[in-house]
Each structure stands twice: as C-alpha cells, then as structure tokens.
Amino acid sequence: MPRAIFAPQVDFEYAKTLRSTIKLVGTAVANADGSLAVFVAPNMVPLASPLASAKGPGNMCVVSSENMGVTTLAGPGAGRFPTANSILNDLVRLAQGKTCPPFPLTSSTPLNNDYVARFYVRVKCSDGLGIIRAVGEAAEASGVSIYAILQNPITSRENMDFVVTTEDVRLSQVQAFAARIANMPFALGDPLFMPIL
C-alpha cells in the first residue's frame, strides 16, 4: 500500500477552506509533564498567525511566553547572500580554532515528542457506504475526538479525498487513528496528517 503523500493541490485547497496555509515549522514546546517536544513538520497554519506570512527563503521565529506574550523575529534564512555569510563565518571560526560541538547536550530536560495538538488528517479512498461511520469508530478506538469532517465535491468515486480535523490529542493517538484507517478496505494509502497551529 502506498505511503501518505502530501498533495499540494488538494492540501492547499483544504487549507484555504480552513482559512490557513501550510508551512514547514520547527517547534519546541513544553509538555504538561515538564518534558520538551522538539520536532520539524508541515503544519496547517491559520492565516491570522504571523508564521503564515513567511515567504520564500525567509525565516521566522515566533516565541510565546508569559512575560512577553507573542514575539516575532523575521529575516532572511536562505539564498546566496545569507548562505555565503554563514559559510564565511564558519570558515573564520575554524581558522581561529573557535569551534564547539554542533549540538551540545547539557540540558537535563527530558525529550518527549508525543506532543498534544489539533491535527489535520487527509484520507484518500474509494467512495462507498459506511466510510464516515468506520472512520468515526477508528477515531473512538484511538481516543481521538473529531472536530470536523470536510469533503470537497467528488470528481472521481474511485479516488477521492476527505479531511478530518481533531480536537487536542496526542501524536501517538493520531498515528494509531491513521494506522487503523490505512488498514480499511476503502483506503488508498496511509492518511496524511499534520499538526494545526
């Protein structure tokens, strides 16, 4: 069975319906148990978020804290000039012997990437009776609460998509939900899922 595949035309169409866009986001967030979740993944980003305005080779950092609220830093992060500057700085540091381990791990904060978020889950399937019921049962069995189900008009009953958005759930619950759907007779591959900011 084919793996989940990002389909830009389909996923950006659903993103538009959700008043969102899709961005590759690096995330570091404190979990309720004091551990830290650190991951990079495509995210469904609401158009109201500062991250939605990041374009081209630009990078953006959005920090949310109790003391400062939401702070946004933006600037060039790729392209010939920023890349050339970074390489030149690295070469100068190497020549001066001012190197350090690239990823010093001195923190005692435990990592736990089973983070909690709302999720976008796109299911590719062949149309038939009972699909929504079966998906609902898979959600219940996985401990996933469904927020909404979206479906654009069907153009091919043999190859169609619909989207499930979830309430806040753990990544492991969404993975179990997607695995259950992938094993159903109507599924045409693994469901694609991504966090919703």
N, C-alpha and C positions, 0 to 999 in steps of 0.2 A: 504494500500500500504506500502511496506517495506521502512524503513528509509535508508538514504545514508550510505553505508558501505565501509570502507577502505578495499580494496582487495590487500594485499601486492604484490602478483604475478603480477597482472595487473598494479597497480600504479607504482611499481618499474620498470616494463618493459617500461612504457611510460616515466618515469623519465630518464631512460637510453637513450631513443630516444632524450630527451631534454637536454642531457649531464648534468644531475642533479641527486640528490638523495633526499630522503625525511627525514627530521629531525623535531623533536618536538622543537619548538622555542618559547621562551618567548620574547616578543617585547615591547619596549617602544619607541614611535616615536612622534615627534612634528608634529601636523597637521598645515596646512597653516593658519588656523584661530587662532593659538596660543594655542589651546587645546591640550591635550595629549591623544594618543591612547595607551592603555596597554592591551595586550592580550597574551594568550598562545594557539598555534595552530600548527598542522602539516604544514610544509612549503615545497615547492619544492625549493631545494637549489642547485644552479649551482655548479658543481664540482670545479670551479675556486674560490669559496668562502671559506674563512678559516673555516666556520661552517661545510662544507662538510667533513672535516677531523675528526670531533669529533667522538669518538668511545666508545662503552661500557658504563661504569659508569662515563666517563669523562664529565666535564662541560666546556663550552667555552663561553666567553663573547667577543663580537665584538662591539666596540664603534666607531662610525663615527662622527667626529666633524670638524669644520672649522679650529681649531687650531692644532689638532694632526693628521688629516687625519683619517686613519683606524688603530685602535689599537686592538690587540687580546690578551686576557688573557685566559690561559687554565690550567686545573688541575683536580685532582680527585674530584668528586662531590657526589659519592655514593659508596657503598661497605662497608664491615665490618669496616675497619680502619677509613675512614672519618666519617662514621655514629657514631661509638663509640666515636671518638674525639668530635663530636658535642654534643652528649648526655652528656658526661662528663663535657664539658664546661657549658652546660645549668644547670646541677645539681650544679656545683660550684657557678654559679651566683645566683641560687635560695637560696642556703645555706647562701650566703653572703648578701642576700636581695638586690641584684643589678638587679632587674628586671624592665622592662619598658613595656608599651603596645606593643604588637607584630607588629601592623600596625599603627603607629602614623600618623594621617592625619592632618598635619599642613600646607600643601601646599594649596594655593588658585588657583592653575592651574586647570581649568575645564577638566573633562574627556570626551572624545568623541570617542567611538570605531567604528564609521563609517569611518574607515580609507580608504585611497586610495592605491591600489596596482594592480599589474597584477595578474590574477588568472588562476589556472588550474581547469577545470571543466570536470569531467568524467561523461558521460551519459551511463547508462545501458538501453538497449532497445531491442525490437524485430525488425528485419530488415523490411524495406518496402520502398515504393516510397515516396518522398517528405519530408523525415526526416530532411535533411540538410536545406531545404527551411524553414520548420517550426521552426527549431532552430534559423535560421537567423532572422526570424520575431519576435521570442521571445526575441532575443538579442536587436533588434531595439526597441521593445516596452519597454524594460527595460533600455534603454540608454547605452547598453553595446556594445563596439566596439570589434569585433572578430579580434584577431591577426593571429591565425592559427587553422586549424582543422586537427587532427591526427587520423588515424584509422589503427590498425594492421590488418593483414589478418583475415577474418571471418571464424571461425570454427563451429559456430552454429548460424543460422539465427534467432532462437528463443531467444537467449541470447547472445548479443554482446555488446561491449563497443566501444565508441569513445571519443575523448578528444577535448575540445575547450579551447584554451588559449586566454586570453583577453588582450587588451591594459589596461592602467591605468584606473581603475573605482573604485567607492565606494563599500564597502562591501554590503550596502543595495541594490545597483543595481544588484550585483551578486546574492544576496538572492532572489530578485524578478525574475531574469532570471531563477534560478533553480526551483523556485515555478511554473513558467509558464510551464517549461519542464515537471515537475513531473505530471502535470495535462493533458498531451497529451496522446493519446491512445496507442502510441508505447512505452511509458516509463515504465520501470520495477522497479520503485522506485525513490526516490529523487536523483538528481545528487549529486555527491560528489565534493566539491570544497575546494581549499586551496590556500593561497597566494603563489606567486612566488617571491622569493627574487631577 
